[in-house]
Amino acid sequence: GNQLDRFVASLLPSLFSLLSNSAKIMSTSGHTTILFVIKSVHSHVLIPIFVQNLTSKSAVIRRRCSEYLTQILENWPAKCLDKHAQLLQDSVLKMIADSDQGARAFGRTAYWHFCVHFKKRADQLWTGLDANTRKLVDKAKSAATGVKSSTVSGIATVSSKLSSRTFHASAPDLSGG
């Protein structure tokens, strides 16, 4: 509900800061947690936080945010996206034009998921693209149709790995001997 949305919104900036951490366990933990947030908390309140990080100086954060926004456009219901349609349109354009190759690739895929929800806005965005970018976006169309199964199964794989592990805490020896 509303309290969870606010809690997650307050948590996301710390999770984003973990993404560029040089310790792989930290960056992976942040990434995995954000994937669970995207899968579990569908709230329009979170969209501006993801969008804000598209302007990060860190290419890693921009690439990950492009990935997250692509998954949001792919998996969240329209009612969660409608309030931020213009913001999402601007974001897809930013992603497509990013200096990072990975962010651009996610942006091209995101365009097609955006198109599903906002056809007229996607058409406006398309007309603003140059011919070469249009070709690249068009090539991503086939990839976008296969994205849903791979991203959802990717989250499911992480989830099943985590839930299949058994954690044992050893009890301290209190016998004194």
Protein Blocks (a to p, Z undefined) as FASTA:
>chain_A
ZZlmmmmmmmmmmmmmmmmpcblklmmmmmmmmmmmmmmmccfklmmmmmmmmmpfblkl
mmmmmmmmmmmmmmpcfklmmmmmmmmmmmmmmmmmpmbfklmmmmmmmmmmmmmmmmml
mmmmmmmpcfklmmmmmmmmmmmmmmmmmmmmmmmmmmmmmmmpccddddddfkoZZ
